[in-house]
């Protein structure tokens, strides 16, 4: 392994340890107490929160902005794809030309989706007012990682420094900013389902 790979893997290890700490804090806090008399099943609310409650028809912020919702879904799946490729590359994965074209094609669509979201955030006044530097940094780092993944798929070792350098930056920043919603997203949806399931609103 090159020193760039070791750097990125070390950064990933720091990232995972920090995210594990955040997750352990959530577990230690325990389930929120609700003294109201149950009117429904918590399990039904939790199941709904992670399934039908995620559909755009059930979310006003989604069904009123379907292009942005679709771009967000593509962007997130592209990000998970890029993370998966990083792990595979670390084990010496070298895809055939056909797969390189397919994977980079989806990553390109994902990258364009991310840039669309970034431009919208910067140009729509209502979004710009609600945004802070972390919103822009997070998008730029993730988009750069996806772009570097595309380059690495075609250029290979000639783009090694660029690819693993950007990966290291992303992994080190991930637990510090909004990207750590990788952990808190699941906790938030769980507590949301817990509350509304108990109140009998989500069945």
Buried (B, 14 or more C-beta within 10 A) or exposed (E): EEEBBEBBBEBBEBBEEBBEEBBEEBEEEEEEEEEEEEEBBBEBBBBBBBEEBEEBEEEEEBEEBEEBBBBBBBBBBBBEBBBEBBEEBBEEEEBEEEEBEEBBEBBBBBBBBBBBBBEBBEEEEEBEEEBEEEBEBBBEBBBBBBBBBBBBBEEEEEBBEBBBBBBBBBBBBBBEBBBBEBBBEEBEBBBBBBBBBBBEEBE
